Amino acid sequence: MKAIFRNFIYVLKRFATSSLINFLGLTGAITVFLVCMIQVRYDYTYNHNIERGDDIVMAYLTETETGENSLLISTPLAQRIANSSAAVEKYTLIHHFTYPFKIDENLVEIELNKVKPDFLDLFQPEVLHGDARLGLEEGTHALITESEALRIFGKSNVVGEVIKPYFESNESVKESIYTIEAVVKDFPDNCSLNNGLYIYQEEFDYSEFSFVSCFLIKPEHVPSLQEAVNSKEFWGEEGEDYSKTTIHFISFTDYPQDAKFGNIRPRLISFFVVGVIVLLIAYINFINFSLTTAPSRIKSLNIHRVLGLSKRSQQWVIITESVLFTLLAFLLSLVLVSVLANSDLSVFFKASLVLSDNTSTLLACGLLLLLLSLAAGYYPAWYATSFKEIEALKGGSLNVINSKKIRETLLLFQLCIACTLPIVTGFIYLQYNYMLNYEWGLEKENIVYFKRIDEPFDTLINKLKENPAIIDYTSARFVPGNVQMGWGMDWRDKSISFKAWPVYPNFLSFFGVEIVEGENFPSAEDGTTRLIFNQKFVDTYASDKSPIGEEFPGFDSNLPICGIAENVNFESLHREIEPMAFVTLDFQNKGIIFLKIAKGAPLREVIAWIESVINDKVSGHVSVKFLEQKLDDLYAKENNEAKLITAFSIIILLITMMGVYGLVSFNVKYKEKEIALRKVNGATENQIVVMLNKGLLYIFGVAYIIAIPLSYGLSKKWIDQFAYRIEMHWWVFVLGGFLVLLITLLTVSIKSRHAALKNPIKSLKSE
């Protein structure tokens, strides 16, 4: 053991530069590897932390005509699915949204989840206080998760506390007071369930497609359930005719990674690939640097062998150098991950980076690093002890050609990755900027919005209009980018489904949405609910005959169709424009108020004034937000991914350049006498630099040729997840390759020129 440590100290002193580069490269790579694997485990285990998660399936609908998939179904349809097979043990519906509540005269926004009582049997939350079943009984009962109880009330046991929704009219406030009957433990972060308030989900008719359904059923019975729900007998004579809609099921544990819905698989694969690649590149560098120092160690190693030290013992001593370097780098990486977990950079990761939250992952990574360090140390150990004692002791020419070929092959892999990542990163940033600057089809500049308090709508608007900077107003149930209401109807002898957006009559004119056929809504509410469809609805369901003037079935009466609006994006660019109905439901269209502020007005002062008006009657705080920022936030995930991949690309590029430096160092060491002889015979410094690096440029050329199709495939796969995307511009490939080439030339020139400037007499005198 002492010999191992003495040798390690000797290596650190004798080869200080290569040791430092190796240590820094391994530390950076292991840090990236650890955070990537933490995120990979978080994504891979998403929804796997529910005890009966494998026995839960979610129903989704597929339209046979359009191929559209939706997890949202109606309450009667969920009931019918549950009754179609005896294998369904329990089922629940989940309807989630954010809602303002009044607590002790304070206004608090709470994540509200409406569910069926069987929710407790499916997901089995741990009850901390009270009676959970009473909390989900029909009526004014509720249960709450622990973190929300602590946030709202400042304590865990809040059984008996009361809260009330803040948008209710005065007449219904008394009926809407909810009593908290139970507190349950928080659901894990990597789970589709929300932490917040849970109340009973009431029944709706077939037209309201706003609910996610979950069914408790053994996996082996799912095929028979699938067969039952798509049979003619399933639909029967009740309800709407959905014969042109098929029902499918997806496992609760598989849902997050499915491309149709959760689709976290690209992130999972990206983090896994980046983590593995950066680790491989770092260990390739370690091998290269170890081989670079081998010629300087061969004589010393063979002297020890002559003195009685076995070849196997020498190999183990050299192998442990890799293990010790890895151990030190791993320990420092743990410190860096801990620092990262407590920094602002942690927001770029969904997973918690706190070490205590990832003990099993870190132990597994540590074991993998141990095995990898043993493997990385084996070839340099074998190579350094492979020469015959007499040959090494004579100081003659050593056969290093095979070692050189292996190093060049490894460097080819590094440069290929180094060329690929900047190109992929470039396309990610171009797509992100394209989304930010994409014309949604509605105005978004200088528009702010907020959730309305329970003050009468007209009274509040009249107060806000007193400020001359506010030049227009409107309202709706949803904010653009987050329309959550789905309608399913039987119309013109076909089953159709579309998004419904309750809006104030002037909504379309406020946002500059043009009417392409028919008329806009009347300027003010007159008690009649009307519909305006978008062009996509007409193209999908009414291309044969204009629907203008017809009546559409909805709620308690038929709704007149007064116009057709141009297509506008009301979701992110991940999805194509869907069929949409703008509808003037006067009891649902005033939840969100939008205000247009005059250009050039002092925005901070105007927003402060608006907040003072709307918060005048409440102790809590209703915040005013910019619509443009809200729409940009739809791509926060892509923004974070772009920044992370950029950071990882820079780290990989730096480690690769360390490998380039190592190869050039070896070439210089191996060709010292050749360089000296060429200089003595009149070679210039530039000629020496070209001689040393022309082989490296050849390697770069091959790596770049391989990187082009690789980067194209990866970039296209990432971009294809968006319905609206950029073109694959040729100049991105050129720019990415040129950037890596420039950095490579800069790196090799530093070492090569230093060798070219060295006094040739010293090289010729040395052994």
LUMVEXFI-218913 format. One record per residue: x, y, z of N, C-alpha, C in turn; residue in three letters. Coordinates in steps of 0.2 Angstrom, whole numbers, plus 5000, padded with zeros to 4 digits. Example, Ala and Ser with C-alpha at 12.3 -4.5 7.8 and 13.67 -1.06 7.14 Angstrom:
REM residues 2
506649725039506249785039506649845039ala506449895035506849955036506450005039ser
END
This chain:
REM residues 767
500449945000500050005000500450065000met501050065004501450125004501750134997lys501950084994502250084987501750124982ala501150104983500550134979500550214980ile500550234986500550304988501150344986phe501750304987502350334985502350344978arg502150304974502150304967501650364964asn501050364968500650414966500850484967phe501250494973501550564974502050574969ile502450524967502950534962502650554956tyr502150524954501850544947501550614948val501250634953501050704954501650754953leu502150744956502750784956503150784949lys503250724946503650714940503250734934arg502550724934502150744928501650794931phe501850854933501350894937500850924932ala501050944926500550974921500050924919thr500250864917499750814914499350794920ser499650784926499250764932498650814933ser498850884933498350934934497850934929leu497950924923497550924917497050864918ile497350804920496950744921496450754927asn496650784932496250794938495650844937phe495850894933495350944932494850914927leu495050884922494650854917494150804920gly494450754924494050704928493550744932leu493750794936493250824940492650854937thr492850894931492250924927491850874924gly492150814922491750764919491250724924ala491550714929491250674935490650714937ile490750784938490250824941489650824936thr489850834929489250834924488950764924val489350714925489050644925488550634931phe488750664937488350654942487650684942leu487750754940487050784939486650754934val486950734928486550704923486250644925cys486550594929486250534931485750544937met485850604941485350614946484650634942ile484750674936484150694932483850634929gln484250594926484050534923483650484927val483950474934483550434938482850464940arg482850534941482250574942481750564937tyr481950564930481450554925481250484924asp481750434925481650364923481150334929tyr481150364935480750344940480050384941thr479950424936479350474936478750424936tyr478350434941477750404942477850334945asn478450314946478550244948478550244956his478450294959478450304966477750294969asn477250274965476650264968476550184969ile476350164975476350094976476050054971glu475450074969475050034964475050064957arg475650104956475650134949475650084943gly475850024944475849984938475149954937asp474749964942474049934941473549994939asp473850054937473450104936473550124928ile472950134925472950154918472550214917val472750254912472450314910472050304903met471450324903471150324896471250384892ala471350374885471450434881471050414874tyr470850474871470350464865470750484859leu470650444854470950454847470450464842thr470450524839469950534833470150504827glu469750464824469950424819470050464812thr469750524812469850564806470450604806glu470650634812471150674813471750644816thr471650584819472250554823472450594829gly472050644831472250684838472150634844glu472550644849472550604855472350654861asn471950634865471850684871471650634877ser472050654883471850624889471250654892leu470950704890470350734893469750694891leu469350674896468650644894468150674898ile467550654897466950674901466850624907ser466450654912466350614918465850554916thr465350564912464950504911465350444907pro465750474902466150424898466650384903leu466950414908467350384913466950324916ala466350344918465950304922465750244918gln465650254911465450194907466050154906arg466650174905467250134905467350094911ile467250124917467350084923466850024923ala466250034921465649984921465749934916asn466149944911466249904905466549834906ser466949834912467349774914467349764921ser467249704923467249684930467949694933ala468449694928469149694930469349764933ala468949814931469149884934468949884941val469349884946469249884953468949954955glu469350004954469150074956469350124950lys469050184950469250234946469150304949tyr469550344946469450414948469550464943thr469250524943469450574938469850634942leu470250664938470650714941470550784937ile470350834940470350904937470750944941his471250974938471751014941471751084938his471751134943471851204941472051244947phe472351304946472551354951471951394953thr471751404959471151444961471351484967tyr471051544967471151594973470651574979pro470951574985470551564991470651614996phe470151625000470151675005470251645012lys470751655015470951625022471051675027ile470651685032470751735037470851805033asp470451825028470451885025471051895020glu471451845020472051845015471851805009asn472151835003471951794997472551754995leu472451694994473051644993472851604987val473251594982473151544976473351474978glu472951424977473051354979472951314973ile473351264973473251214967472651164969glu472151174966471551144967471451074963leu471351024966471250954962470550934964asn470150924959469450884960469550814958lys469350774963469450694962468850664964val468750594962468250554965468550524971lys468150494976468350474982468850414981pro468750374976469150314975469950334973asp470050394972470750424972471150394977phe470850394983471250364989471450294988leu471050254985471250184984471750174979asp471750214974472250214968472950234970leu472950294973473550324975473850314982phe473350294986473550284993474050334997gln473850394997474250445001474250425008pro474850445011474950435018474550485022glu474150465026473750515030474050535037val474150595037474550625043474050645049leu473550675047473050695052472350695049his471850675053471150675051470950615047gly470350625044470050575040470050585033asp470450555029470450575022469850555018ala469450505020468850485016468350535017arg468350565023467850615024468050675020leu468650695019468950745015468650745008gly468550685005468350684998467650664998leu467250675003466550665002466250714999glu465650704996465250754992465050814997glu465150874995464950924999465550975000gly465551015006466051065007466651035012thr466950975009467450945013468050955009his468650945012469250945008469850915012ala470350895008470950865011471550905008leu472050915011472650955009473350915010ile473750935006474450905007474850945012thr475350905015475750945020476051005019glu476351005013476751065011476251125010ser475651115007475251165006474951195013glu474851145018474651165024475151205028ala475751195027476251235030476351295027leu476251305020476351365017475751415018arg475151385019474551425020474451445027ile474451395031474351405038474951405043phe475451385041476051385045476151335050gly475751275049475751215053475451155049lys475651095051475451035048474751015049ser474551015056473950995057473451045057asn473051045051472551105050471851075049val471751015052471050985052470551035056val470051045053469551095055469551165053gly470151185050470251245047469751255041glu469551315039469051325034469351375029val469151365023469351415017468751425012ile468851475008468251485004468551514997lys468251484991468451514985468351584985pro468751624981468651694981468251724975tyr468051684970467751714964466951704965phe466751674971466051664971465651724973glu465051734971464651784972464451784980ser464251844982464051844990463551794992asn463051784987462551734989462751664990glu463351644987463551574987464151564991ser464351614994464951614999464851565004val464251565008464151525013464151455011lys463851435005463851365003464551345001glu465051384999465651364996466251365002ser466051375008466551365013466751295014ile467451285013467651215013468051205020tyr467851145023468251125029468751075028thr469351085030469851035029469850975034ile469750915031469550855036470150815037glu470750825032471250785033471950815030ala472450795032473150815029473550755027val473750755021474150695019474850715017val475250665017475950675015476050695008lys476550735006476650765000476750704995asp476450714989476650664983477350684981phe477750634979478450654976478450704971pro479050734970479150784965479050754958asp479350694957479350664951478750614950asn478150654950477550614950477050664947cys476550634943476050674940475550704944ser475450684950474950714955475250774958leu474750824960474950884962474850894970asn475350934973475250944980474751004981asn474251004984473751054985473151034989gly472651064987471951054990471551004986leu471250954989470850904985470150904988tyr469650904983468950904985468650854980ile467950844981467550804978467450824971tyr467450784966467350794959466550784957gln466250834956465550824954465450804947glu464850784945464650754939464550814934glu464750794927464550844922464250804916phe463950834911463650804906464250784901asp464050744895464450724890464850774887tyr464650834886464950884883465650914886ser465650904892466250934896466850884896glu467350894892467950844891468450884894phe468550884901469050924905469350884910ser469250814910469550774916469950714914phe470450704918470950654917470650594921val470650534918470350474921470950424923ser470850394928471350344930470950284933cys471150224930470750154932471250104935phe471050074941471350024944471249964941leu471749934938471549864934472249834934ile472249764934472849724934473149734926lys473749734925473949744918473749684913pro473649624916473449574912472749574909glu472349624913471649624911471549694906his472049724905471949784901471749774894val472049714890471849704883471049684883pro470749654888470049634888469649704889ser469949744893469549814894469649854887leu470149854884470249884878469749854873gln469649794872469149764868468449784870glu468349784876467649804878467449874876ala467949924877467749994876467650014869val467949974864467949984857467449944854asn467049904857466449864854465849904853ser465449884849464849924847464349924853lys464349874858463949864863464149924869glu464749944868465049984874464650054873phe464550084867464150144867463450144868trp463150094866462350084868461950144865gly461450154868460950204866461050274870glu461350264875461350324880461950374878glu461850434879462350484878462450504871gly463050524870463250544863463550484859glu463550494852463750434848464550454847asp464950414850465650424849465950374845tyr465550344840465850284836466450304832ser466550364830467150384827467750404831lys467650394837468250404842468350334845thr469050324846469250264849469550274856thr469450234860469750234867470350194868ile470850214871471450174872471750194879his472150154881472450154888473150154888phe473450194893474150204894474350194901ile474850154903475050144910475150214913ser475050224919475150284923475950284924phe476250234924477050234925477350254918thr477050234912477350244906477150314903asp476550344905476350404903476850464902tyr477250474907477750534906478250524901pro478350464899478850454893478550444887gln477950444886477550434880477550504876asp477750494869477850554865477150584864ala476550554865475950584864475750634870lys476050624875475850664881476450694885phe476650654890477150684895477850694891gly478050644887478650644883479250674887asn479450654892480050674895480650624893ile480550584889481050534886481550574883arg481450624878482050654875482550684880pro482250714886482650744891483050684894arg482750634896483050574899483650554895leu483450544888484050514884484550564883ile484350634883484950684882485350684888ser485150684894485550684900485950624900phe485650564899486050504899486650504894phe486450524888487050524883487550574884val487350634886487850684888488250664894val487950634899488350604905488850554903gly488650504899489050454897489650474893val489450524888489950544883490550584887ile490350634891490850674895491250634899val490950574902491450534906491950494902leu491650464896492150434891492650474889leu492450534887492950584884493550594890ile493350604896493750624901494250564902ala494050504902494450444903494850424897tyr494650444891495050444885495650484886ile495550544888496050594890496550564895asn496250534900496750504905497150454902phe496850404898497250354894497850384890ile497650444886498050474882498650504886asn498450544891499050574895499450514898phe499150464901499550404904500050384898ser499850374892500250344887500750394885leu500650464886501050514884501650514889thr501550494895502050494900502450434900thr502150384897502450314897503250314895ala503450344889504150344887504550364893pro504350414897504850444902504850394908ser504450344908504350304914504650234913arg504750214907504950144905505550124908ile506050174907506750154910506650134918lys506350184921506250174928505850114930ser505350094927504950034928505349974927leu505749974922506149914920506749904925asn507049964928507549954933507249924939ile506649944941506249914947506149834945his506049824939505849754938506549704938arg507049734936507749704937507849694944val507649744948507849734955507349684959leu506849654955506449604958505749624958gly505449674956504749694957504449664950leu503949624952503549584946503149634942ser503049614935502749654931502049664933lys501649604936501049614938500949664944arg501449664948501449714954501449784951ser501949794946502049864943501349884939gln501049834936500349854933499849874938gln499849844943499349864949499449934951trp500149944952500350014955500050064950val500150054943499950104938499250104938ile498850054938498150054938497850094944ile498150084950497950124956497950194955thr498450214950498450294949497850314946glu497550274942496850294939496350294944ser496350244949495850244954495950304959val496550324961496650374965496450444962leu496650454956496450514952495650514952phe495350464951494550464951494250474958thr494550444963494350454970494350524972leu494950564970495050634972494550674968leu494450654962494050694957493250684959ala493150624961492450614964492250644970phe492750654975492550684981492450764980leu492950794975492850864974492150874970leu491950824966491350834962490750834966ser490750794972490250794977490150864980leu490750894981490750964984490451014979val490651004972490351044967489551034966leu489350974966488650964966488250994971val488550984977488251014983488151094983ser488751124980488651194979488151214974val488151174968487651184963486951174966leu486851134970486151114973485951184977ala486351214980486151274984486251344980asn486351334973486451394969485851414965ser485851464961485351484957485251434951asp485851404949485851364944485451294945leu485251284951484851224952484151224948ser483951284947483251294943483251254936val483851244934483951214927483751144927phe483751114933483651044934482951034937phe482550984935481950964938482150924945lys482650884945482750844950483150884956ala483050864962483450894968484150874967ser484650914968485350894968485650894975leu485250894980485450884987485750814987val486350804990486650744990486250694994leu485950715000485550665004484950645001ser484750674995484150654992484350604986asp484950594985485150554980485750504982asn485650474988486150434990486250364986thr485750334984485850274980486150284973ser485950344970486150364964486950374964thr487150414969487850424970488250364972leu487950324975488350254977488450214970leu487850214967487950174960488450204955ala488450274955488950314951489650294953cys489750294960490350284963490650214961gly490250164961490450104959490550094952leu490150134948490350134941491050164939leu491150224943491750254942492350214944leu492250174949492850134951492950084946leu492450044943492550004938492850034931leu492650094930492850124924493650144925leu493750174931494450194932494950134932ser494750074934495150014933495249994926leu494750004922494749984915495250034912ala495150104913495550154910496250144912ala496450124918497150114920497450054917gly497050004915497349944913497849944906tyr497549974901497949984895498650024896tyr498650084899499250114900499750074905pro499450034910499849994914500149934910ala499749904905500049854901500549884896trp500449934893500849964888501549984892tyr501550014897502150044901502549984903ala502349924904502749864906502849814901thr502649834894502649784889503349784886ser503849824887504449824884504949784888phe505449754884505949704887506449744890lys506649724896507049754901507749784897glu508049744893508649754890508549814885ile508049814881507849864877507749934880glu507349934885507249994889507850024892ala508249984895508850004899509350034894leu509350004888509850034883509650104881lys509050124882508750184880508750194872gly508650134869508550134862507850164860gly507750154853507050174851506550124853ser506050154856505450114858504850114853leu504550054853504050044848503350074851asn503250144849502650174851502150184846val502250154840501750164835501050134836ile501050074839500350054841500050094846asn500350124851500050164856499850224852ser500150254848500050314844499350304840lys499250244837498650234833498050234838lys498150194843497550194848497350264850ile497850304852497750374854497350414849arg497550404843497250444837496550424836glu496450354837495750334836495350354842thr495550364848495150384854495050464853leu495550494850495450564849494950584843leu494950534838494450544833493750544836leu493650494841492950494844492850564848phe493350584851493250654855493050704850gln493450714845493350774840492650764837leu492450704836491850694833491250724837cys491350704844490850724848490850804849ile491550824849491650904850491350944844ala491350914838491050944832490250944832cys490050884835489250874835488950914839thr489150924846488750964851488651034849leu489151074847489051144845488551154839pro488551104835488051104829487351094832ile487251044836486551024839486351084844val486851114847486651174852486451234847thr486751244842486551294837485851284835gly485651224833484951214831484451224836phe484651204842484151214848484051284849ile484651324849484551394850484151434845tyr484251414839483851434833483151424834leu482951364836482251344837481951384842gln482351384848482051424854481951494852tyr482351534848482251604846481651604841asn481651554837481051554832480351554836tyr480351514841479751504845479651574849met480151604851480051664855479751724850leu479951724844479851774840479251754835asn478951694836478451674831477851714832tyr477451734827476851774827476251724829glu476051734835475451694837474851704833trp474751764830474151784827473751824832gly473951844837473651884842474151934845leu473951994846474352044849474552024857glu475152034858475352014865475852074868lys476052124865476452174867476052224872glu476252244877475952294882475352274884asn475252204885474652184888474752144894ile474352164899474452134906473852094908val473852054913473252014915473351994922tyr472751984925472751964932472051924933phe472051884939471451854941470951894944lys470351894942469851944945469651924952arg469651974956469351964963468651974963ile468251964968467551954968467152024968asp467552074967467152134965466752134959glu466152164958465852164952466252184946pro466152144941466552154935466552234932phe465952254931465852324929466152374933asp466052364940466352414945467152414944thr467452354944468152354944468452384937leu468052364932468352394925468252474925ile467752494928467652574928468152604932asn468352574938468952604941469552604937lys469752544934470352534930470352584924leu469852604921469752644916469952714917lys469952734924470052804926470852814924glu471252764923471952784922471952794914asn472152844911472152854904472652814900pro473152784904473652734901473352674899ala472752654902472452594900471952604895ile472052584889471652604883471152554881ile471252494884470652444882470752384887asp470152344887470152294892469752234889tyr469752174891469352114890469452064895thr469152004894469151954899469051884896ser469251834900469151764897469251724903ala469051654902469151604907469951584907arg470251584902470951554902471451614899phe472051604900472551644897472851604891val472951644886473251614880473851564882pro473851504879474351464880474151404885gly473551414888473351374894472551364893asn472351344887471651334887471451264889val471051254894471051184897470351154896gln469851194892469151164892469151124885met468851064885468751024879468051014879gly467751014873467050994872467050944867trp466550894868466450834864465650844862gly465550844856464850844853464650804848met464050794847463750754841463450804836asp463750824830463550874826463650854819trp463150874815463050854808463250774807arg462950734811462950664811463650634812asp464050674815464750654817464950674824lys465450634827465650654833466250694832ser466250754836466850804835467050824842ile467650844843467950874849468350934847ser468350974852468751044851468851074857phe469351124857469451164863468951224863lys468651234869468151294870468451344875ala468451404873468751464876468151514878trp467951514884467451564886467751634886pro467551684882467851744882467251804882val467551864884467151924884466951944876tyr466451974875466251984868466752024864pro467152064867467652104863468352074863asn468352004865469051974866469451974859phe469051954854469451944847469652014845leu469252064845469452124843470052154847ser470052144854470552164858471252134856phe471252074854471852044852472052044845phe471652074841471752084834471652024830gly471151984832471051924828470451934823val470651924817470151944812469651894811glu469051914809468451874807468451864799ile468551804797468651784790467951774787val467451764791466751744788466251764793glu465751794792465151804796465351864800gly465151874807465151934811465551914817glu465851964820466051964827465551964832asn465751954838465251954844464952024844phe464352034847464152104848464552134853pro464652204853465052234857464952224865ser464352204867464252204874463752134875ala463752114881463352054882462652074882glu462252024879461552034878461151974881asp461451934885461151874887461151814883gly461351824877461351764872462051744871thr462151674872462851644871462951624864thr463451654861463651644854464251604853arg464351574847465051544846465351574840leu465951574840466351594834466951534833ile466951494828467451444827468051474824phe468651444824469151454820469151424814asn469651444809469651414803469851344803gln470251324808470451254808469851204810lys469351234814468751194815468351184808phe468251234804467951224798468251184793val468951184793469351144789469251064791asp469151054797469150984800468450954800thr467950994802467350974802466750994798tyr466851054795466351084791466651114784ala467051074781467351104774466851094769ser466251054770465851044764465251104764asp465151134770464651184771464751234777lys464751294775464851344781464351334786ser464651344793464151334798463851404800pro464051454797463751524799462951514799ile462651544804461951544804461651474807gly462051424808461751364811461751374819glu461451324822461451324830461851264832glu462251274837462651214839462451194846phe462351134847462151104854462651124859pro462351154865462851164870462451184877gly462651154882462251174889461551164888phe461151214890460451204891460051224884asp460451254880460151274873460551274868ser460351284862460751284856461051354855asn461651354853462051414853462151434845leu461951494844462051524837462751534835pro462951504829463651514826463651584822ile464051634824463951694821464551714817cys465151674817465751694813466251644813gly466751654809467351614808467951654809ile468351644814468951684815469551644812ala470051694810470651664808471051614813glu471451574810471851534815472351574819asn472351564826472851584830473151534834val473751534836474051494841473751504848asn473451454851473251464858473551414863phe474051374860474451334864475251344862glu475651314865476351314862476451284856ser477051304853477151274846477351204846leu477351174851477351094851476851064848his476251094848475651064845475351114839arg475051074834474751114829474151154831glu473951204827473351234829472751184829ile472351184834471751134835471151174833glu470551134832469951164832469751194838pro469451264837469351304843468651334842met468351344848467751384848467751434853ala467751504851467651554856466951564858phe466751564864466051564866465951614872val465451654871465251704876464851684882thr465151634886464751614892464851664897leu464351694899464451754904464551734911asp464451664912464651644919465351614920phe465651614914466351584914466851634911gln466651684908467151724904467451784907asn467451794914467751844917468251834923lys468451774922468951754927469651784927gly469851794921470551834919470351894916ile470651954918470552014915471152034912ile471152064905471652084901471652154900phe472152194901472252264900472752284895leu472552324891473052354886473352424888lys473952424889474252484891474552524885ile474452594885474652634879475452624879ala475652624872476452624871476752694874lys477252684877477652744880477452754887gly476952724889476652734896477152704901ala477252734907477752714912477452644915pro477752584912477452524914477452504921leu477952524925478052504932477552544936arg477452604934476952654938476252624937glu476152614930475452594929475252524932val475752474932475552414935475552424943ile475952464946475852474953475152504954ala474952544950474252574951473752524950trp473752484945473252434944473252384950ile473852364953473852324959473552354965glu473652424966473352454971472552454971ser472352454965471652454964471352394965val471652334963471252274963471452244970ile471952264974472052244980471852284986asn471452334984471152384989470652344994asp470352294992469852264996470052194999lys470652174998470952115001471552125004val471752075009472352085013472952045009ser472751995004473151965000473452004994gly473751974990474052014984473851974978his473552014973473451984966473952014962val474351974959474952004955474652014948ser474952064945474852084938475452054934val475352024928475851984924475752014917lys476352004914476452024907476251964902phe475751974898475551914893476151894889leu476551934887477151914883477651874887glu477751884893478151844897477851774898gln477251774899476851714900476951664894lys476851694888476951654882477651634881leu478151674883478851654883478951594888asp478651604893478751544898478551474896asp478151474891477951414888478551374886leu479051404885479651374882480251374887tyr480051384893480551384899481051314899ala480651264897481051194897481551194892lys481351224886481851224880482351274881glu482251324885482751374886483251344891asn483051314896483451274901483851224898asn483551184893483951134890484451164885glu484351214882484851244878485451274882ala485251304888485851324892486251274895lys485851214897486251164900486651124894leu486451114888486751084883487351124881ile487251194881487851234879488351234885thr488151234891488651224896489051154896ala488651104894488951034894489451034887phe489251064882489651064876490251104877ser490251154881490851194883491351144887ile491051114892491451064896491751014892ile491350984887491650924883492150954878ile492051014876492551044871493251054875leu493151084881493751094885494151024886leu493750974888494150914890494450884883ile494050894878494350864871494950904869thr494950964870495551004869496150984874met496050964880496550934884496850874881met496350834877496650774874497050794868gly496850844864497250864859497950884861val497950924867498550944870498950884871tyr498650834874499050774876499350744870gly498950734864499250704858499850744855leu499750804855500250854853500950844857val500750844864501350834868501750764867ser501350714866501650654864502050654858phe501750684853502150694846502750734847asn502750784851503350824852503850784856val503650744861504150704865504450654861lys504050624856504250564852504650594847tyr504550654844504950674838505450734840lys505650734846506150784848506750784844glu507050734843507650724839507550744832lys506950724829506750734822506750814821glu506350844826506250914826506950954826ile507450924830508050954831508450954824ala508450894821508850884815508550924809leu507850924809507550964804507751044805arg507751064811507951134812508651144810lys509151104812509851104810509951114802val509451074799509551074792509051124788asn508851174792508551234789507851234789gly507451194793506751194793506551254797ala505951294795505751354798505251324804thr505151374808504651364814503951344811glu503751374806503051354803503051284800asn503651264797503651204794503651144799gln503951164805503951114811503251104813ile502951164814502251164817501751124812val501851134806501451094801501551024801val502251004802502450934802502150894808met502150934814501850904820501150894820leu500750934816500050944817499650914810asn499950904805499550884799499150824800lys499450774804499050714806498450734810gly498550774814497950794818497450824814leu497550874809497050904805496750844801leu497050794799496750744795496250704800tyr496450694806495950664811495350714812ile495450774812494950824813494450814807phe494750814801494350814795493850754795gly494150694797493750634797493250634802val493350664808492950674814492350724811ala492450774808491950824806491550784801tyr491750744796491350714791490850664795ile491150634800490650584804490150624808ile490350684810489950724814489350754811ala489450774804488850804800488250764800ile488250694798487650664798487350644805pro487850634810487650624817487250684820leu487550744819487250804822486650824818ser486550804812485950814808485350774811tyr485550704812485050664815484750684822gly485250704826485050724833484650784833leu484950834829484550904829483850894826ser483850854820483150844817482650814822lys482950764826482450724831482250774836lys482650824838482450864844481950914841trp482050944835481650994832480950964830ile480950904828480350874826479850864831asp479950874837479450874843479050934842gln479250984838478751044838478351044831phe477751064832477351064826477551124821ala477851174824478151234819478851234821tyr479351224816480051224817480451254811arg481051264813481551294808481751244803ile482051274798482451234793483051214795glu483351154792484051134794484551174790met484751234792485151274789485851244788his486151254782486851224781487351254784trp487251324785487851364788487951344796trp487451314799487551294806488051244806val488051194801488551144801489251174800phe489351214795489951254794490251284800val489751324803489951374809490251324814leu489851274816490051234822490651194820gly490851174814491451144813492051194813gly491851254810492451304810492651324817phe492151324822492251344829492751294832leu492551234831492951174834493651174831val493751184825494351194821494751244824leu494451304825494851364827495151354834leu494751324838494951314845495551254845ile495451204841495951154840496551184838thr496551224832497151254830497551294835leu497151334839497451374844497751334849leu497451274851497751234856498351204854thr498351174848498951134845499551184844val499351244842499851294840500351314846ser499951314852500351334858500951284860ile500751224860501251174861501751164856lys501451164849501951154844502451204843ser502251264843502651324842503251324848arg503051304854503451304859504051244858his503851194855504351144853504751164847ala504451204842504851224837505351284839ala505251314844505651364846506251344851leu506151274853506651244857507351244854lys507851254858508551244855508751174853asn508851164847508951094844509551064847pro510051094850510651074853510551034859ile510051054863509851024869509550954868lys509050954862508750894861509250844858ser509750864854510250814851510650784857leu510850824862511250804867510850754872lys510250764873509850724877509750654874ser509750604879509650534877509050514874glu
END
